[in-house]
Amino acid sequence: MVVLTSDCVGIHNFADVFGPIPVRPSIDPYFRGSKDSNYPKKGNGSLEVLSLDLDKKSCVGVEDFEVLKVVGRGSFGKVFQVRRKGSSNEVYAMKVISKDKVIEKNHVEYIKSEREILMIVDHPFIVKLNYTFQTKYRLYFVLDFVNGGQLFFQLLQHGLFREDLARVYTAEIVSAVSYLHKNGIMHRDLKPENILLGADGHIMLTDFGLAKQFDDTTRSNSLCGTTEYMAPEIILGKGHNKAADWWSLGILLYEMLIGKLPFSGGNRYKLQQKIVKDKIKLPTFLTSEAQSLVKGLLMKNPSKRLGSGPRGEDEIKSHRWFKCINWKKLENKEIQPNFRPFVGGNECVLNIADEWTKMSLVDSPATSPRSSEEKENIFEEFGNFV
Ligand SMILES: Nc1ncnc2c1ncn2[C@@H]1O[C@H](COP(=O)(O)OP(=O)(O)OP(=O)(O)O)[C@@H](O)[C@H]1O
């Protein structure tokens, strides 16, 4: 394997970064045409995994991309900015996941579910998955590259957002989460790190690593998410449903409007106690409409939380803080947030923290796959090894 030194900059082939590439990729049956939004859905609003048109199958593998920069890191690997070789020169984000780590942390089903969900969703405020494939040691998700930075990054720069800006962002998140819920999917990890801004200033929801498909009768019992954004019912292990996403939205809204988290500090246990017991305090500079929405979303009792009543997400959409929002126009991106990140072209990484973009492109060496995994191809949904 060619090991690059930390001062390597510029464009690299995957062969340089990850070592020699095994033969030509086999057919990936799960290819989704990169800019193809004709991803059919069932007429009744629910989604189905498609049996794809044979013409749309394509051979795509690691050697079809050049690595440009590191743009993020998750629990199981790094996210790279990559460019598709050849005429199109399209820029993508490639999430590279170590199989060993996934197996070690017992996350195989989560990763499969992340892939399945990303394959079937199609919404203006949800990041698009273009290809998935695997090598012996890694799994790959090739997503649209979203280069306005994390909402978290912009929040750090701004301190807090004015209500009119926070309103458009929140409405776009409500639209995306409502779409997920209507299609039987809970996100379960809403936080500003998982919300990216497009170059056009609109929201892009990402990271479906904890998302779960549900039906209205099931409640999940897993303790998941990021503690600061975790709903009380998750902490109490009482079982949770989609109302937990609305709690996380409440925390996010609080953070956008006030510039800090409502529950923070102390060790994990203390933080959990605060979430379960403490009352939230809202500053007087917030309009009464904003206060009312935050309080409604941060109801400790999930059955009383806004969005949990018989009208579901319409309770949130028709809340008076959103009075000026025309939801149809919003979803057509006809309502422009009054902040647009500076983006100088589709390769621009100015809105991504230096911590990532200055990082060496060398990936940590992969350890051997477990023999059972090698034999069985337990990630067969990702196709054959390429
Ligand atoms: N499509 C994208 N475009 C640009 N940057 C992205 C994209 N997807 C992910 N990133 C960056 O990489 C980071 C990590 O990605 P992601 O959250 O999907 O990984 P993860 O392994 O699921 O993370 P976690 O361990 O936090 O769940 C994101 O916070 C974001 O900054």
The ligand as an SDF file (V2000), in Angstrom:
LIG
                    3D

 31 33  0  0  0  0  0  0  0  0999 V2000
  -23.2150   14.7340    1.6260 N   0  0  0  0  0  0  0  0  0  0  0  0
  -22.3190   15.3860    2.3540 C   0  0  0  0  0  0  0  0  0  0  0  0
  -21.7480   16.5200    1.9050 N   0  0  0  0  0  0  0  0  0  0  0  0
  -20.8350   17.1760    2.6450 C   0  0  0  0  0  0  0  0  0  0  0  0
  -20.4290   16.7820    3.8550 N   0  0  0  0  0  0  0  0  0  0  0  0
  -20.9520   15.6580    4.3690 C   0  0  0  0  0  0  0  0  0  0  0  0
  -21.9220   14.8920    3.6490 C   0  0  0  0  0  0  0  0  0  0  0  0
  -22.2740   13.8370    4.4020 N   0  0  0  0  0  0  0  0  0  0  0  0
  -21.5680   13.9220    5.5440 C   0  0  0  0  0  0  0  0  0  0  0  0
  -20.7700   15.0100    5.5330 N   0  0  0  0  0  0  0  0  0  0  0  0
  -19.8820   15.4570    6.6090 C   0  0  0  0  0  0  0  0  0  0  0  0
  -19.3390   14.3360    7.2910 O   0  0  0  0  0  0  0  0  0  0  0  0
  -19.7920   14.3190    8.6640 C   0  0  0  0  0  0  0  0  0  0  0  0
  -20.0030   12.8870    9.1200 C   0  0  0  0  0  0  0  0  0  0  0  0
  -20.9880   12.2990    8.2920 O   0  0  0  0  0  0  0  0  0  0  0  0
  -22.1500   11.4080    8.8970 P   0  0  0  0  0  0  0  0  0  0  0  0
  -22.7770   12.1520   10.0370 O   0  0  0  0  0  0  0  0  0  0  0  0
  -23.0410   10.9560    7.8130 O   0  0  0  0  0  0  0  0  0  0  0  0
  -21.2740   10.2040    9.4310 O   0  0  0  0  0  0  0  0  0  0  0  0
  -21.6320    9.1770   10.5830 P   0  0  0  0  0  0  0  0  0  0  0  0
  -20.5980    8.1210   10.5600 O   0  0  0  0  0  0  0  0  0  0  0  0
  -23.0250    8.6970   10.3780 O   0  0  0  0  0  0  0  0  0  0  0  0
  -21.5170   10.1060   11.8300 O   0  0  0  0  0  0  0  0  0  0  0  0
  -21.9790    9.8130   13.3290 P   0  0  0  0  0  0  0  0  0  0  0  0
  -20.9740    8.9110   13.8960 O   0  0  0  0  0  0  0  0  0  0  0  0
  -21.9520   11.2110   13.9300 O   0  0  0  0  0  0  0  0  0  0  0  0
  -23.3560    9.2500   13.2650 O   0  0  0  0  0  0  0  0  0  0  0  0
  -21.0570   15.1820    8.6710 C   0  0  0  0  0  0  0  0  0  0  0  0
  -21.3020   15.7460    9.9310 O   0  0  0  0  0  0  0  0  0  0  0  0
  -20.7260   16.2270    7.6220 C   0  0  0  0  0  0  0  0  0  0  0  0
  -19.9590   17.2720    8.1740 O   0  0  0  0  0  0  0  0  0  0  0  0
  1  2  1  0
  2  3  1  0
  2  7  2  0
  3  4  2  0
  4  5  1  0
  5  6  2  0
  6  7  1  0
  6 10  1  0
  7  8  1  0
  8  9  2  0
  9 10  1  0
 10 11  1  0
 11 12  1  0
 11 30  1  0
 12 13  1  0
 13 14  1  0
 13 28  1  0
 14 15  1  0
 15 16  1  0
 16 17  2  0
 16 18  1  0
 16 19  1  0
 19 20  1  0
 20 21  2  0
 20 22  1  0
 20 23  1  0
 23 24  1  0
 24 25  2  0
 24 26  1  0
 24 27  1  0
 28 29  1  0
 28 30  1  0
 30 31  1  0
M  END
$$$$
